[in-house]
Amino acid sequence: MDKRNRKKKTVDDTVCEIHKFNGYAVLSNCFVRSTNLGCPAIGLLGRVMDLPSTWIFSKAGLIALCPDGETAIDSALNNLKEWGYLEVEVKMPNENPTGRIQTVYKFYEYSAKDTSIPQYDYELETFMVDNAVLNRVKKTDN
């Protein structure tokens, strides 16, 4: 092909630049690639996964961190519950050493309920950090 018949290279009108610094979170592709979760739910789960292990979770604290407001947070939490990325457990006073009703929020990077993500041969790795139980997908194949 000579120079006159060569196709011109086109450049997209949209440019995406990502500016990062050393403080970052590593997120699982499992929930990020889900087509069942909305963008607010994915963002909220990413925000929760980025919180330090010493952070004591409360819905009011989450609302204070996110500018979206209470109804948007409730909607995102309900979306996460619907697809199995969040379990909410209510402990009664007799099950709790403090003698009060306690709500336990369990967030997961992977959900067996969500079939929209690529299926991996996976194994869940559970470990404790301070007072939190964390679950992480440990990929074995694929």
C-alpha positions in Angstrom: 0.0 0.0 0.0 1.5 3.3 -1.0 1.4 6.5 1.1 -1.6 8.0 -0.8 -4.0 5.1 0.0 -3.2 4.7 3.6 -6.0 5.1 6.1 -5.9 8.0 8.4 -5.5 7.3 12.1 -8.5 8.6 14.1 -8.3 9.8 17.6 -11.3 9.4 20.0 -12.9 12.6 21.2 -13.0 11.3 24.8 -9.9 11.1 26.9 -9.7 9.3 30.2 -6.9 10.2 32.5 -6.5 8.5 35.9 -4.4 10.3 38.5 -3.4 8.1 41.4 -1.1 8.3 44.4 0.2 5.6 46.7 -2.9 5.4 48.9 -5.2 3.1 46.9 -7.5 0.1 47.4 -7.3 -3.1 45.5 -10.9 -4.1 44.5 -12.1 -7.4 43.3 -13.3 -7.6 39.7 -16.2 -9.7 40.8 -18.5 -6.9 42.0 -17.0 -4.3 39.7 -18.0 -6.3 36.6 -21.5 -7.1 37.8 -24.2 -5.9 35.5 -26.9 -6.4 38.1 -25.5 -3.8 40.5 -26.0 -0.1 39.8 -23.1 2.3 39.8 -24.0 3.8 43.2 -23.9 0.2 44.7 -20.6 -0.6 43.1 -19.2 2.8 44.3 -20.5 2.3 47.8 -19.1 -1.2 48.1 -15.7 0.1 46.8 -15.9 2.9 49.4 -16.6 0.3 52.2 -13.8 -2.0 51.0 -11.4 1.0 51.2 -12.3 1.9 54.8 -9.6 1.0 57.4 -10.2 -2.1 59.4 -10.4 -0.1 62.6 -13.4 1.9 61.3 -16.6 1.0 63.2 -19.3 0.7 60.6 -22.6 2.6 61.0 -25.1 3.7 58.5 -25.0 7.3 59.9 -21.2 7.3 59.5 -21.5 6.1 55.9 -24.1 8.8 55.2 -21.6 11.4 56.7 -18.8 10.1 54.3 -20.9 10.1 51.1 -22.5 13.3 49.8 -25.3 11.4 48.1 -27.6 11.5 51.1 -29.5 9.0 53.1 -32.0 7.8 50.4 -29.2 7.1 47.9 -27.2 5.2 50.5 -30.3 3.2 51.5 -31.0 2.4 47.8 -27.4 1.2 47.2 -27.4 -0.9 50.4 -30.7 -2.5 49.3 -29.2 -3.2 45.8 -26.2 -4.9 47.5 -28.5 -6.9 49.8 -30.7 -8.0 46.8 -27.7 -9.5 44.9 -26.0 -11.0 48.0 -23.1 -8.6 48.4 -24.4 -7.5 51.8 -26.0 -9.5 54.7 -27.5 -7.6 57.6 -27.7 -9.6 60.9 -29.5 -8.2 63.9 -28.2 -9.6 67.2 -30.6 -9.5 70.2 -29.5 -8.4 73.6 -29.0 -12.0 74.9 -26.6 -12.7 72.0 -24.5 -9.6 72.5 -22.0 -9.1 75.4 -23.1 -5.4 75.7 -26.7 -6.4 76.3 -28.0 -4.2 73.5 -29.4 -4.8 70.1 -26.6 -4.8 67.6 -26.7 -4.7 63.7 -23.9 -6.5 61.9 -23.2 -5.6 58.3 -21.3 -8.2 56.3 -20.0 -7.1 52.9 -18.7 -9.5 50.3 -16.6 -9.1 47.2 -18.2 -12.1 45.6 -21.8 -13.3 45.5 -23.0 -16.7 44.3 -26.4 -15.0 43.7 -25.1 -12.7 41.0 -24.8 -14.7 37.8 -23.9 -11.7 35.7 -20.2 -11.9 36.5 -17.7 -14.3 35.0 -17.7 -17.5 36.9 -14.3 -18.5 38.3 -13.1 -21.5 40.2 -12.9 -19.7 43.4 -12.3 -20.3 47.1 -13.3 -17.8 49.8 -10.5 -17.0 52.2 -11.7 -15.8 55.6 -9.5 -13.9 58.0 -9.8 -11.6 61.0 -8.5 -8.1 61.2 -9.0 -6.5 64.6 -12.8 -7.0 65.2 -13.8 -7.5 61.6 -14.2 -10.7 59.7 -13.1 -10.3 56.1 -13.8 -12.6 53.2 -11.7 -12.5 50.0 -11.9 -14.5 46.8 -8.9 -16.6 46.3 -8.7 -17.5 42.6 -7.4 -21.0 42.0 -7.8 -21.5 38.3 -8.9 -19.7 35.1 
